[in-house]
């Protein structure tokens, strides 16, 4: 899955416990009719992927959805979801024309001949 949008916030790398677990969060704002602020977390060695990105930059983030179950001391079962990023890449804004076929020069087209209203075609409209 992927999330595409503009970086709104990049958090600092956080370390937890003696086992060296690290995580870093980034918020990506989608650019659609109703923009969404999606928080994606990068963990362990993936936290370093965010070093070369800045707030305001257009990005595409490859994500995995993670879910877990937890039973609290009262015996109630709770569920938690996280969005975990594993790749991030810059998105070029504007029309670059990379995937478009070449446009022929204007003189490559011949002008239409004279049109006569008496000429009929077989189009139904």
Buried (B, 14 or more C-beta within 10 A) or exposed (E): EEBBBBBBEBBEEEEEEEEEEBBBBBBBBBEEEEEEEBEBBBBEEBBEBBEEBEEEBBBBBBBEEEEEEEEEEEEEEEEEEBBBBEEBEEEEEEEEEEEEEEEEEEEEEEEEEEEEEEEEEEEEE
